[in-house]
Amino acid sequence: MSETLKNTYAEKINKVCDYISEHLNEDLSVEALSQVANFSRYHFHRQFSEYTGINVARFILLMRLKRASYQLVFNKYYRIIDIALEAGFENPESFSRAFKKMFGQTPSQFRQKPDWISWNGKYTAATIERKGTLNIDIVEFDETKVAVYEHCGAAERLNDSVSIFIEWRKQSGLSPVVNSNTFGIPYGDPGVVGPEKFRFDICGSVKCDVPQNPQGVITKIIPAGRCAVLRHLGSHDVMDDKVRYLYAEWLPRCDESLRDFPCFFHYVNLFPEVDEHELITDIYLPLK
């Protein structure tokens, strides 16, 4: 298959995946999805599976359960029956059976103590690389004081640390989501460094230093300076592709050198407050 044909094929499958993400509350029939891709409905299942490595019904279920998982953990006030109905199940019992079969925990168990390691493993096959035109701007970033919870350990357990930081945000009121910016600072590539060496700062902008607290949140500074900025739209699961592009393709082609500070992310909005396909994340690469 020629490179042009491969790209055309990829665009069609990506279009289907985007359509699924944007219509999770609707009836996603094979006939409708095959029309989105302009494939024959008689061959659509095989074409989708061959390209993505996962059948379309499982992909849809995974996307619905992914949203449900975040709602369970990060929207504690949201009733399980409402999450079940929004995920397309007729009742909480069928939702619970499907959830446990997929993740090995009932929704209630996952809400209390989520096994993110097992959960992440289910989404490896459902992560599809996206390619396209990438626009990069050079901006001046202002020095920003941030409250930081330092995650140390496997990247798959990052959501456990996010929960701790959210708890601090709610209890302290010093970094309200509505009026402050949320950042993430990775120290190393989780695909390269071992789990015991991976570190990631979960940050929220603040106006004053953070007092001592039970969660262990501390004060740090994101320094001012020039940065290359690339906007990522959609799931955070495929954001690493954009980071690699900045380092491997954009930087060698431009007349720029890096500052001694890691790349960092500004989460313009957050999941599950918005649907996953609506996520906006700005990736900053500090430059001299």
N, C-alpha and C positions, 0 to 999 in steps of 0.2 A: 504494500500500500504506500503511495507517495506521501510526502510530508504534507502537501496541500490537502489531500484527501483525508489524512489523519486529523488535521486541524478542523476540517469541516465536520467530520464525524464527532470529534470532541465537543465542538460548539453545540451540536444537536443534543448530545447527552447532557451537557451542562445546562442547556435550556430546559430540559425535562426536570433536572434536579432543582433548578431555581423555581420552576413552576410548582413542584411538589412543596418546597419550603414556603412558598407564598400562599398555598391553598390547602394547608393542613386540615382546616376545618371542613373541607368540602369532600365530595365523593370523587376520589381519584381513580377513575376507571381506566383500564388498559386502552380502551378506544380513545378516550380523551387524551391520554398521555402520548399515545402513538401519533395522534394528530399534531401535538405540540412539536414532536421531533420530525414530523413528516416521514415516519416509518410505516410500513405495513403492520396492521395490528396482529397479523398472523406470525410475524417474526420479531415483534417488539420485545417480548420477554427475553429471547435469546440474545438479541443485540445489546440490550441493557446489561444483562448479566455478564456477557463476554467482555464488555468494556469496563464495567465497574467492579466485577468480581462478586457481585451480590445481586439477588433477584429483586425486582422492583417492589414486590409486596413487603419484603423484609426491610428494604430501604425506607419505605413509607412508615412502617411500624417503628423503626429505629428513630426516625425524625420526630414522630409523635411522642415516643417515650422519652426522648431527649428533653423536649420541652417540659414534659410532665416531671422529669427528674429534677430539673432546676426549680420548678414551681414547688415541689415537695420540700426541698431543702431551703430555698431562699425566700419563699412566700409562705411562712408558717401559718398565717391566718387563712390561707386558701384551703377549703375543705377538700378531702380526697374525692368525694363524690363529684364535685365540680371539676376537678382535674381529670377524673375518669371520663366524664361526659365530653369535655373539651378535646380529649385525646381520641374521641370517636368510639368509645365503648358504651354499651347499653346500660351497664350497671357497674358498681365498684367491684363486684365479685369477679367479673370477666377481666376487668382491668388488673386486679390483683394477681390473677392467675397468669396473665400474659407478662406482667412486670416481673414476677418471681421466676418464670421460665426463662426470661431474657437475662436477668441480673442476679438471680439467686437470693434475692431479698424481696419481701413484700413491700408495698409502698410505705406502710407504717414503719417497718424496720429501716428502710432506706432513709426516711425522714429523720429518724432518731440517730442513726449512725451509718451514713452512706459508705459503701465499699467502693471508693472511687477507682481503685486499682482495677478491679474486675470490670467496673463500668466502662473505663477508658478502653479496655481491651475489646469490647463489643463494637466500638466506633472506629477502630483502625481500618476495617474493610470498607466502612461507609465514607471514608475521607477521600475525596476525589480532587486531584490537582487541577487548579484553574490557571489558565494563561491568557494574557491579553495585553493591550496597550497600557503602560504604566506611566502616570504623570508624576513627576517629582519636582517639588519646589524647594528653594533655599529660603529659610526664614531666620529671624533673630528670636530666639527663645528667651523669655524673661526669667530671671532667677525665681525659683518657686520653693517655698517652704512646704514640706509635706510631713504628714504623719505616716509612719511606716510600720507594717508588720513584716518581719523578716521570715520568709519561708525557707526552710532548709530541708532537703530531702527530695524524694521522687517527685517529678513533675506531675505525675498522675494524682498526687495527693494535694495539689495546689488548692483545690476547692475547699479542703478542710481548713486551710489557712485563711481563705477568703471568708469563710463563715466566722472565724474568730475576729477578723478585721471588721466585718459588718456588725458583730456584737458590740465591739468597741465604739464604732460610729454611732450606734443607736444609744448606748449608755452615756457616752460623753457629750454628744451633741456638738463636738468641736469641728467635725468635718462632714456636715450634712450633704447627702448625695445631690440634693437639688441645687445647692449653692456653692459646691466645691468641685474641683476636677479630680478625676480618678486616673491614676497612672499605674503602670507596671514596669519594673526594671529587672530584666533577666541578666544574671551573671553567668554566662556560658550557655552553650547549646545543649539542651537536654538529650539530644540525639548523640552527643559526643562525650560529655562528661558523665560519670557514673551517678546514680541516684544519691549517693552519700555526699557528693560534691556540688549538686545543683542548688543554686540559691536564686531567690526571686523576691524582690521587694514589692509588696502590695501597698500602694500609696494613695492618700487623699490630701489635697491641698488644705493648709491651715493658715491662720493669721498669726498664731502665737505658738510658743513651744508647748509640747505635749507633756502634761504632768504625769508622774508615775501612775501606772494603772495595772490591774490584774492580768490583762491580756498581753502585756509586754510590748505595747506599741511605743515607738520612740520617734524623735524628730530628726529629719535629715533635710538636705538641700539638693534640689536638682539645679545645677549651675546654669547661669546665663551663657548664651553663645550662639554661634551660627549652627544651623542644623539642616540637613536634607530631610524633607518630609514626604512620605508616601501614604496616601489614604487607602485604607483597606475597607471594603464593603462586604458584609456578610460574616459567616462563621469564623470564629477564632481558630478553628481546627486547621485551616489552610493558610493561616497568616505566616507561617514559617517560610512558605514559598516566596512571599514578598520580601522577607528579611534576607533570604539567600540571594534574591535578585539584586538588592541594594549592594551587598558585599561582593558578589561574584561577577555581576555584569555592569551595574551602573558605576560603581567606584573605580574600577580599572579604566573606564573609558573617559572619566572626567578628570579635570585638573584640581583635585581636592585631596586633602589628607585628613585623617581622623584625630579628634581630640581624645584625651585620656579619660573617657567616660563612656559607659556602655550605651548601646541603643536602648530606647525606651518607648513605651506605648502610652498614648493618651486615649482612654476609652470614652469617646464622646457620648455614648449611651451604653446601656447594660442589658444583658439577657438575665431573667425573663421579663424585665419591664417592657422591652420591645421584642418582637419576634426575631429569631436568629437572622433571617435574611435582611432585616433592617439595621443590623449592627453597623456602627461606624467607628473605626479605630484609626488613629493617626500614628504612623511609625516614624520615630525621630532617630536620625543618625547624626550624632554630634560631630561637627567639623571644626577645623582650626580657622 
